[in-house]
Amino acid sequence: MKIHQLEGFIQNIFLVEYPDKLLLLDGCCRADVPLVKSFITQDLGRPFEQLKLIMVTHMHPDHAGGASYLQRHYAIDVAAANCPGEWYQGVAGRCQHLVDLGLAYYVGRRHQRRRANLWYPPVIKADHRLHDCQLIPGFNDWQVLFTPGHTDRDLSLYHPTSQTLYVADTILRVKGKLICPFPISQPAAYRASLERYRPLEVSQYLLAHGQGGVISSEELSALQQLCPNSPSTYKGFLGSLIRKRFA
């Protein structure tokens, strides 16, 4: 097994290579699809059909957008958390989907990316709905961990043999410092998710945003302390800006 890290539109992409198959650890942006396909067929010299499964750790544009496109156009299986309902359900959810797309475009501009099509459906039709501690179908050396907090359905992906843990957006590194994600929809669940990492044997953390590597137990504790006591949401953030403006 070999893990390749690619620089995506606004996030790191992790492609796991085996002699006869490939696994995409997260769904990336829709704009990243040509990059992933080119890397597989040209850099690796492998048939694109060997990409057998795409994990979706949560429904944000840089983690689900490419998965939806690849599923529709190349019939590649998609796996996600087995949670009731949908993250972007209802009118409020559809509005949040548009806000998240707008933020992805904003971050792309901050990264000096060319404007690209990031649109993806707000509801994903997963071929596999996975439970906590379940092994990834077709890739039984990887285990799914249910680690909510950023959203209500975040997944982390653990490979015990290589002591590798992909944490998606649960931990970010910005300007060399580890920070909590934004938003945090469930603060208590977020702190509990960080606690789940502590007893694992992890020699390499893979982060969707920022450089991974070793993260100590003390650093996990520091992140738990940084986590707010109440949900940090876009609505609350905008409300605080308005209150400051008119205070």
C-alpha positions in Angstrom: 0.0 0.0 0.0 1.2 3.5 -0.9 -0.6 6.8 -0.1 -0.2 9.7 -2.5 -0.9 13.2 -1.5 -2.1 15.6 -4.2 -2.7 19.4 -3.9 -6.4 19.9 -4.6 -8.4 23.0 -5.3 -8.5 24.0 -1.6 -7.6 20.8 0.2 -5.2 17.9 0.3 -6.2 14.8 -1.7 -5.1 11.4 -0.5 -5.2 8.5 -3.0 -4.3 5.0 -1.7 -2.6 2.7 -4.2 -2.7 -1.1 -4.1 -1.3 -3.5 -6.8 -4.8 -4.0 -8.2 -7.0 -1.2 -6.9 -7.2 2.4 -5.7 -9.0 4.1 -2.9 -9.8 7.8 -2.6 -9.9 8.8 1.0 -12.2 11.7 0.4 -14.4 13.0 -2.3 -12.5 16.3 -3.1 -13.9 19.2 -5.1 -15.6 18.7 -8.4 -12.8 20.8 -9.9 -10.3 18.2 -8.7 -11.7 15.4 -10.9 -9.4 16.0 -13.9 -6.4 16.1 -11.5 -7.2 12.8 -9.9 -7.9 11.2 -13.3 -4.7 12.5 -14.8 -2.6 11.4 -11.8 -4.0 7.9 -12.0 -3.7 7.4 -15.7 -0.6 9.4 -16.5 1.5 9.6 -13.3 0.7 6.1 -12.1 0.0 4.6 -15.5 -3.0 2.8 -14.2 -6.5 2.3 -15.7 -8.9 4.7 -14.2 -11.3 1.8 -13.7 -9.0 0.6 -10.9 -10.4 3.4 -8.7 -12.9 1.3 -6.8 -14.2 3.4 -4.0 -14.5 7.0 -2.9 -15.0 7.8 0.8 -17.0 10.9 1.8 -16.1 12.0 5.3 -18.7 14.8 5.3 -20.8 16.8 2.8 -18.8 20.0 2.4 -17.8 20.9 -1.2 -14.1 19.9 -0.9 -15.1 16.5 0.5 -18.1 15.4 -1.5 -18.2 17.5 -4.7 -15.9 15.2 -6.7 -17.4 12.1 -5.4 -20.9 12.9 -6.8 -19.4 13.6 -10.2 -17.3 10.5 -10.3 -20.2 8.4 -9.2 -22.5 9.7 -11.9 -20.0 9.7 -14.8 -17.7 6.7 -14.0 -20.0 4.5 -11.8 -17.5 4.4 -9.0 -18.9 3.4 -5.6 -19.2 6.0 -2.9 -19.2 5.3 0.9 -20.4 7.7 3.6 -21.6 7.7 7.2 -24.8 5.9 8.1 -26.6 8.8 9.6 -30.4 9.6 9.7 -31.5 12.3 7.3 -29.2 14.4 5.1 -26.8 17.2 6.1 -28.3 19.7 3.7 -32.0 18.7 4.2 -34.9 21.1 4.0 -34.9 24.8 2.9 -32.3 25.8 5.5 -30.1 23.0 4.4 -30.3 24.0 0.8 -29.4 27.6 1.7 -26.4 26.3 3.7 -25.3 24.3 0.7 -25.2 27.5 -1.3 -23.3 29.3 1.5 -20.7 26.5 1.7 -20.2 26.6 -2.1 -19.7 30.4 -1.9 -17.1 29.9 0.9 -15.3 27.3 -1.2 -15.1 29.8 -4.0 -13.8 32.4 -1.6 -11.1 30.1 -0.2 -10.2 29.2 -3.8 -9.6 32.9 -4.5 -7.5 33.2 -1.4 -5.4 30.3 -2.7 -5.2 32.1 -6.1 -7.0 29.3 -7.9 -8.7 29.9 -11.2 -12.4 30.0 -11.1 -13.8 26.5 -11.5 -17.1 24.7 -11.4 -17.6 23.4 -7.9 -21.3 22.6 -8.1 -22.5 19.3 -6.7 -25.8 17.8 -5.5 -26.6 18.6 -1.8 -27.7 15.0 -1.3 -25.4 12.1 -2.0 -26.7 8.6 -2.9 -24.1 6.5 -1.1 -23.6 2.9 -2.3 -22.3 2.1 1.2 -23.6 3.5 4.4 -21.0 2.7 7.1 -21.2 2.4 10.8 -18.7 3.3 13.5 -15.7 0.8 13.5 -16.8 -0.8 10.3 -14.1 -1.9 7.8 -14.2 -0.1 4.5 -15.8 -2.4 1.9 -13.1 -3.9 -0.4 -10.4 -2.3 1.7 -10.5 -4.2 4.9 -7.2 -2.9 6.2 -8.9 0.5 6.8 -11.4 1.2 9.6 -14.1 3.9 9.8 -14.3 6.0 12.9 -17.4 8.1 13.5 -16.0 11.4 14.7 -18.7 14.1 14.6 -18.4 17.7 15.7 -17.5 19.7 12.6 -20.8 18.3 11.2 -23.1 15.6 12.6 -21.6 12.9 10.4 -17.8 13.3 10.1 -15.7 10.2 9.5 -12.1 9.6 10.2 -10.3 6.7 8.5 -7.7 4.6 10.3 -5.1 2.2 8.9 -3.8 0.2 11.9 -1.0 -1.5 10.0 0.8 1.7 8.9 -0.5 3.6 12.0 -2.1 6.2 9.6 -5.1 8.3 10.5 -7.0 10.5 8.0 -8.9 13.1 10.0 -10.5 15.2 7.2 -11.5 18.5 8.7 -11.4 17.5 12.4 -8.0 19.0 12.8 -6.5 21.8 10.6 -3.0 23.2 10.5 -2.9 26.9 9.5 0.4 28.8 9.5 2.0 26.0 11.3 -0.5 25.9 14.2 -3.2 23.2 14.8 -6.7 24.7 15.0 -10.2 23.5 15.3 -12.4 23.5 12.2 -15.1 26.1 11.5 -18.0 25.6 11.9 -18.3 23.3 14.9 -21.9 22.1 15.0 -21.6 19.9 18.1 -18.9 21.0 20.5 -19.2 18.2 23.0 -19.1 15.6 20.2 -16.1 17.3 18.8 -14.1 17.1 22.0 -15.2 13.4 22.3 -14.0 12.8 18.8 -10.5 14.1 19.6 -10.5 11.9 22.7 -11.1 8.9 20.4 -7.7 9.6 18.7 -5.7 9.5 21.9 -5.5 5.7 22.5 -4.9 4.9 18.9 -1.4 4.0 17.7 -0.9 6.8 15.1 2.5 7.7 13.7 1.1 9.8 10.8 -2.0 12.1 10.8 -3.3 13.0 7.4 -5.0 16.4 7.3 -7.2 17.8 4.5 -6.0 21.3 5.3 -2.3 21.8 6.3 0.6 19.6 6.9 0.1 16.4 8.7 2.5 14.2 10.6 2.8 13.5 14.3 0.2 15.0 16.7 0.9 14.6 20.4 -1.6 13.9 23.1 -0.8 17.3 24.5 -1.8 18.9 21.2 -5.1 17.0 21.2 -5.8 18.4 24.7 -5.0 21.9 23.5 -7.5 21.5 20.7 -10.1 20.3 23.2 -9.5 23.5 25.2 -9.8 25.7 22.1 -13.2 24.1 21.2 -16.1 26.5 22.0 -18.7 25.5 24.5 -21.6 26.4 22.2 -21.9 25.7 18.5 -19.8 28.0 16.2 -21.9 28.5 13.1 -22.0 30.8 10.1 -25.3 32.3 11.5 -23.7 33.0 14.9 -20.6 34.4 13.3 -22.6 36.8 11.1 -24.7 37.7 14.1 -21.6 38.6 16.2 -20.3 40.8 13.4 -23.7 42.7 13.2 -23.8 43.1 16.9 -20.2 44.5 16.9 -21.1 46.8 14.0 -24.0 48.4 15.8 -22.8 48.2 19.4 
